[in-house]
């Protein structure tokens, strides 16, 4: 496979490995907080077919950030509607950060294997590239979804601190805001600030997974 096509291949892989877990986290959290809507509609599942949104999948492959079909949520089932929505919304990006941490740990372990077993460095090199890109995609999705822009998760979190009348007025224009967001992504307007935030998250994850480096250095 040509090197310039390799990242796109991994992004296609991420449609099946990353997006379903993000949506499952929303469904699981909502269910635990008292709203079984997602469970009744078959979304409390990691089966990618239940979650894939064609446009969001294309955006993930082309731009590196995308989305799946939103998990159906009935806020009336929460004891505290605003808190329930905010916590459920936060579950998606949190799941991405956790998955990024797991992929980073796997990357560090595989890197140590590549150092010890130099004969397998070619195969391990490809696997390392795949793991690194999957980690990066998880970080990118976490940061992207935390933007306080409808319909992203960040807007639901931000709503917790916003008066309802203002929030619902903004939500009236959700479709237009979504179109604007797609245009912004196409022209790369957010590339620099998103990359900056991604780097912050990566440094944090590299720090908290530092114990892996200590263990590997002690063994080797």
N, C-alpha and C positions, 0 to 999 in steps of 0.2 A: 504494500500500500504506500503511495507517495506520502512523504512527510507532511506536505501541506494539507492533505486530506485527513491525516490521523486525528487531529483534535475534533473534527466533525464526527468521525466515527465514535469517539468516546462520548461526545455529546448525545449522540443517538442512544448509546448505552445508558447514559444518565436519565433519559426519558423513562427507562424501565427500572432503574435502580435508585433514583433520587426523588423524582416527583411523587411517586406513589407513597413513599415514607412521609413526605411532607404533608400530604393530604390525610394519610392515616393518622398522623399526630393530631390534626385538627379534629377528626372524627372521634378518636379515642378520648381526647380531652373533653369534648362536648358531652360525650356519653357519660364520663365520670362525673361531670358537673350537673347531670340530670336531664340532658337533652338526647333522647334516643333516635332523633330524626335520621341521622346519618346511618345508624345501625339498621334501622328499618328499611332504608333505601339501598342497602348493600354496600355502603361506602366505608364501613369499618373493616377494611380488607386491604391488603397490600398488592392485590392483583392489579397490574398496571392498566389493564383494559378498562377497569371501572373508573379510572381517574384521568386518563389522557384527554387533553383538549388539543385539537389539531393546530390551532393558531399558536397556542402557548408552546407546543412542542416544536413548531417551526422556528419560533423566536429563540428557543433554547439552542437549537442547532445553529442558527445563523448568528445570533447576537451573544450567546453564552448565558443569557438569562431568559427565563420563561415561566410558565405556570401550568397547572393542571385544572381540571374542572373544579370549581369551588364546591366544597363540602356543604350540603344543605344543613342549615342550623336554624332552629326556632328559639330565639332568645327568650320567649315567654316561658320556656321550661326551666330557665335558670332562676335560682333564688334571687340573685342580683343580676339584672339584665346586662348592665354596662360592664360590670366586673366579669361576668361569664363570657361575654363577647371578647373582651380584652384578653383574658387568659387563654381562651380557645384560639384566638388569632395568634398570640405569641407562641403557641405550641409548635406551629409550623417552622418558623425561623429557628427556634430552639432546637428542634429535631435536626435541622441542617447543620447547626454548629456542633451538635453532638456527633453526627455522622462525619463531619469534617475532622473532628478530633480522632475518631476511630481510624479513618483513612490515613491520617498523619502518623498514627502509631504504627499502622501496617507498613507505611512507606519507610519509616525509620528502621523497622525490623528487616524489611527486604533489602534496604540499602546496606545493612550490616552483612547480610548473606551474600550480596554481590561483592562486597569487599573480601570476604573469606573465600568464597567459591568463584574465583575469577573466571573459571572455565565456563560457567553458566551466565556470565555477565551479559551476553547478547539477549537471551530470553528474559532474564531478570530486568534488563534495561527497558524492554517493551512494557513489561508488567509495571515497572516503576513509573513509567510515563503515564500509563492508564490510571494508576492509583493517584498520582499527583494531580491529574486533571479532574478526577472525580472529587478529590478533596477541594480543589479550587472552585469547582462548580457549586458544591455545597456552601462554601463561604459566600460566593457571589449571590446565590439565591437567598441566603439569610439576609444579607445586606440589602439586596434589592427589595425583598418583601417587607422590610422594616421601614421603607420610605412611607411617610404619612400621606400617601396619595391614594384615593379610591381607584380601584377596588382592592388594593394591596393590603396585606395584614397590618401594616403600620397605621393605616387609617382607622382600623378598628381599635387598635391600641390607643391611638391618639384621642379617639372618641371618649375614652374614659375620663379624660381631663377637659373635655369640651362640652359646653352647654348643648343639650339635645337640639334646640331650635337651630343652632348654627350648623350642627353636623348634618341634620336632615336637609337643610337648605343646600349644603354642598353635595349631598348624595343625589339630589335631583339632577345633577349634571354629571353623574358618574360615567355614562356612556361617552360623553364628549371628552371628559378627562382621560378616559381610557384611550381614545383615539389620539389625543395629544401626547400621552405617554408613549404610545407606539412610535409616533413620529420622532419624539425626542430620542428614543432608543435607536431608531434607524439612522439618525444623523450624528449619533455619538456624543450628544451634548452632556450626558451624565458620565461619560467614560472616566474622566479624571477624578471627580469626587467619589465615584463608586470604587475605583481602583485604590484610592487612598484609604477608604473604610475597609476594603478587603484586606489591605496590608496590616491594618491595626488588628483585625480579627486573627489573621494568620500569626502575627507576633504573639498575641495572647495565647493561642493554641500551642504554639511552639514552646512557650514558657511553661504551660501547665502539663505538657507531655515531656518535659525535660527529664523526668524520672526514667523514661525509656533510654535516653542517651546515657544516663548514669549507669544503668544496668548493663547496657551493651559495652560501654567502656570498661566496666569492671570485669566482664566476661572475656573480652578480647584483650 
